[in-house]
Amino acid sequence: MEIKFKYRPEPKSRLLSVKKYAVDMYFFLPVSLGINKKNYTKMDFYRELNSYLKIDPPKVLLADLVKTEDEVSRLLIAAFENYNPEINSSNKDLDSLLKIYANIFKKAVKRELRSIRKAGDEEERSRLAQRLIQNFNLGLKNFRSNEKYLLDKNYKDTPINRSFRLIDEYLSTLHNKYSYHIWQIFEKSESAHGAKIRDIAEDSIFAERQYKKMKNYPVGEAKDFSQENEKFLFRWEMIKSFVNRKLILATRFDRDNKWLIQFYYSLAAGIAMIFATGIAFYYNQKFGNFTMRFFVVLVISYMFKDRIKDWIKDLINYLLKKETYDQSINIYDESEKVIGSIAQGFNFTPYRNLPKEVLEARSKTHQTDIEEDFAERVMHYKTRIKLNTKNLYKVLKDIRIRGINDVTYFNTSPLLMRMERPETNVLLVNDEKEFNTYKSEKVYHINMILVYKYEGKSEVRRYRIVLNRNGIKRLKKISL
């Protein structure tokens, strides 16, 4: 399950040194799953969690991007024109621009593809699809025209030539991937519009395949489980990582907050020790050193000392549950300079301790009238992000970024293992008293409530995740 938050600092506040935002995720689990804090620990949760921060590049329409006068395109052309392999900054700047351009290109194509799927009628869909394929082909042509700056100056053996070829291969594979998506949209269409788009998509995919073969890029084979297809997919994952890592902010577990908890626990132990020592001093003076009564008082005081220490620790955990975190992560730019931090915390939270806004969101729109009386376990995952936006906007030279995307992946496999077999039989009788057995599925509902706080604002979203032992069946946003 992927959860993505988009953080876009207000233009007027971008020059401020530090900006903060917070994300709270509440997972309401049915008790029948048998999950609690004893058999599902913090370590279990973090093992299934993967997250990263990715810079969001500028939003550019594909129709504008394919024009050579577009700002990003002009920056790329200028970098090629002024490229000097002897200058380290020239290599670095052009390599960065190539990767940023590829990310912007991909984002523009995906936006166009969403417009095609949302179009009201087939004629409009076919018009948008034809425009997308044409612009994609034009964009590839313009991008590849920059190769002349490397060939004319005999820069074939430079690192930039390798980067250019990898980005070219990346865009070529994207072309065939998204062209095939367009073909699938019109696959079952029987109209002339649908047939026309299928022909255009097929011709475009075949032409790109021939180009890849000419450039000695892998194309895969029309076979199942072939080694060539295995190599092709492995290489594709490597190229994606090569392109995307430019925008992914580096993070490291440089420090954690456990010392703070240990400090508070030491205070609890100290308070308990003061109690026990005070009792010992008092009764030592009253009964003397070596008396049975003093011995009994001393034992009882030490028994209470341990209990007092545990009571104070529980009180500290309750009072500081909003301020303490399990781990803290530093965020770095390319020069290894800290530009922010992420604090993460996880625990099981009783219903009585849930914020009012979360309880109100959970109580709305039940599937059945008995659902509100149904007991649930609540897992609470919280993150607090601090960013030096002044330094963040300097990460990409000459590129005006929009903000960051905070992406979290949560693996539900440990939950699925606790579920019953999904296939079951239901015996039903109709109005004619005829009995029949019907197959059905046993599903589980997990309600997820997200609270996003930033710049004094707060947004609450709720989703219902329907799962069975085979995996996630569907995810639905619940209106609040």
Secondary structure, DSSP 8 states (H G I E B T S, - for coil): -EEEEEE---GGGTTSS-EEEEEEEEEEEEGGG---TTTS-HHHHHHTEEEEEEEE-----HHHHTSTTSHHHHHHHHHHHT--TT-HHHHHHHHHHHHHHHHHHHHHHHHHHHHHHH-SSHHHHHHHHHHHHHHHHHHHHHHHGGGHHHHHTT-TTSHHHHHHHHHHHHHHHHHHHHHHHHHHHTTT--SHHHHHHHHHHHHHHHHHHHHHHHTT-----SSSS-HHHHHHHHHHHHHHHHHHTTTB-EEEEEE-SHHHHHHHHHHHHHHHHHHHHHHHHHHHHHH-SS-HHHHHHHHHHHHHHHHHHHHHHHHHHHHTTTT--SEEEEEE-TTS-EEEEEEEEEEE--GGGS-HHHHHHHTSS-SSTTGGG--EEEEEEEEEEEE-HHHHTTSSTT----EEEEEEEE--HHHHTTS--SEEEEEEE-TT--EEEEEEE--EEEEEEEEEEETTEEEEEEEEEEEETTEEEEEEEE--
